[in-house]
Amino acid sequence: RELPPLTLTFLRFAVATLVFLPFYLQRKPAPLSKKNIIELTKKSIFFTLNVAVFSIAIQYTTAIMSQILYTAVPIIVAILSYFFLKEKFSRNQILGLIIAILGITFLLQQSIVKEEALTFGTALGNILTLAAVFCWSFYMIFSKKLTQKYSPATTSFFSYVLTFVVLAVIVPFELMIRPISFDKITYVSIGSVIFLGVISSALMFFLLQIAIKKTTA
């Protein structure tokens, strides 16, 4: 309501980058070569796409509906990991895939009905959320490969920096379309940006990278 979506995401990862930088440097990481940077960029771009698309999608759907759609991530990851990581999945996971597809189809159908928008969100918001879900699923798969070569601190920090840099290029165009009214920005918004940057970005995604390194996708 107070900040454009991509600007909010840009500020979120500016905070995450600044907060995580001392911790990253303390780990004394090896310098990244041009080849390393290209590899990390190709696979981390799905992280950037996920958070950017989701920040737009959440305006057009409900918070509950957005997270219901994200419950499809384990199923999508199971399928992708079978092809990309050669991980096995069981009959129960196949059954789960079928149920998940049926459930998502039902939810999308309900979101098309206007009078159900307050419960199920809009079709646009849910389709964008699904696009973010697929980006996140691919990031999970590629993260597993990256953590076999790089530390969780490196993969996390690079994702933050890449998101910050990409959005730094896009945000000026967004602000031309939807300029910020500074008089309408409240302390709640400022606090939310800090919380999103520290807890829901720097801390959460770092812990996630550790988890991915130590278990299957």
Disulfide bonds with the S-S distance in Angstrom:
none
